């Protein structure tokens, strides 16, 4: 099993319900493509080090994921890149 750490920042202009829906949808993308989310952390709203897409803050979320192949992570990467609700994401492979 390959292990990944995925952090993404959701734009701060969404309502609480919209933010939860975005997070659930991205979690569903991972699980539907064969990955297992072992841990999920909501890190809350934080100030960004620099302005991204005209936002000065965002809601941070962190997933720890296990997957047998790269399909789920690649699909997450693709969708997060085109989503207007995610202002930045980072996927890190964890070496054992």
GIMO-V676326 format. One record per helix or strand of 3 or more residues. SS is the DSSP state (@ for helix, = for strand). FROM is the first residue (numbers start at 1). LEN is the number of residues. Records with the same first field share a line. If there is no record, write none. Layout:
SS = FROM-LEN  FROM-LEN
This chain:
= = 2-10  36-17  55-13  86-9
@ = 16-17  71-12
